[in-house]
Amino acid sequence: MAEGRYLLVDVREPNEVAVEAYPDSVVVPLSTFDPAAIPDPRGKQVVFACRSGKRSVTASLAAQAAGLAYDKHLAGGIIGWKAAGFQTRAGG
């Protein structure tokens, strides 16, 4: 992410993001998920993320069903992100 190679798409709900967020991510909640709402990645690889890694898989499959080649997700979600020592930011 620091090298600008990835666009992290957080599919958690606004109330979750308001508590703790991935830095430099875009939020496209799964409850109202529309692949068209994902911003143009401008050459970056799109990676879906959520709390534990389950909703991000669902979002990836939905994006693929819509014809987008977005097949990556963050295994372990924000739980794994923090366990790996990566920082989060407070509030969305």
C-alpha positions in Angstrom: 0.0 0.0 0.0 2.8 2.4 0.9 4.2 2.0 -2.7 0.8 2.8 -4.2 0.2 -0.6 -5.8 -3.1 -1.4 -4.1 -6.5 0.1 -3.8 -8.0 -1.3 -0.6 -11.8 -1.5 -0.7 -13.3 -1.8 2.8 -16.7 -3.6 2.6 -17.5 -3.2 6.3 -20.5 -1.2 7.3 -20.3 2.6 8.2 -20.8 1.9 11.9 -17.8 -0.4 11.9 -15.6 2.0 9.9 -16.6 4.8 12.3 -14.9 2.8 15.1 -11.8 1.8 13.3 -10.6 2.1 9.7 -7.9 0.9 7.4 -5.8 3.9 6.4 -6.1 5.0 2.8 -9.0 2.7 2.0 -12.3 3.4 0.2 -15.5 2.2 1.8 -18.1 0.4 -0.3 -20.4 -1.4 2.2 -21.4 -5.0 1.4 -25.0 -4.4 2.5 -25.4 -2.0 -0.5 -22.5 -3.3 -2.6 -22.4 -2.1 -6.1 -19.2 -2.8 -8.0 -19.8 0.4 -10.0 -19.2 2.3 -6.8 -15.5 1.2 -6.7 -13.4 4.1 -7.8 -11.1 3.7 -10.8 -8.1 1.9 -9.4 -5.8 3.8 -11.9 -3.5 0.8 -12.4 -3.6 -0.3 -8.8 -4.6 -3.8 -7.8 -8.0 -3.9 -6.1 -8.1 -5.8 -2.8 -11.3 -6.2 -0.8 -11.1 -6.1 3.0 -13.5 -6.5 5.9 -13.4 -7.6 9.6 -12.2 -11.2 9.3 -12.0 -12.0 5.6 -15.5 -13.5 4.9 -17.4 -10.5 3.5 -14.4 -9.5 1.4 -14.6 -12.9 -0.5 -18.3 -12.2 -1.1 -17.5 -8.7 -2.5 -14.8 -10.2 -4.7 -17.2 -12.7 -6.2 -19.8 -10.1 -6.8 -17.3 -7.9 -8.6 -16.2 -10.8 -10.7 -19.8 -11.6 -11.5 -20.2 -8.0 -12.7 -17.3 -8.6 -15.1 -14.5 -7.0 -13.1 -11.2 -8.7 -12.7 -11.1 -8.0 -8.9 -10.3 -11.3 -7.4 -8.1 -10.4 -4.4 -9.2 -10.1 -0.8 -7.3 -9.5 2.5 -7.3 -12.8 4.3 -7.9 -12.3 8.0 -9.4 -8.8 7.5 -8.7 -6.0 9.9 -8.1 -8.6 12.7 -5.2 -10.1 10.7 -4.1 -6.6 9.6 -3.6 -5.5 13.3 -2.1 -8.9 14.2 0.5 -8.3 11.5 1.4 -5.0 13.2 -0.2 -2.7 10.7 -1.8 0.5 11.9 -5.5 1.5 11.8 -7.0 4.9 12.1 -9.7 5.9 14.5 -13.0 6.8 13.1 -14.0 6.6 9.5 
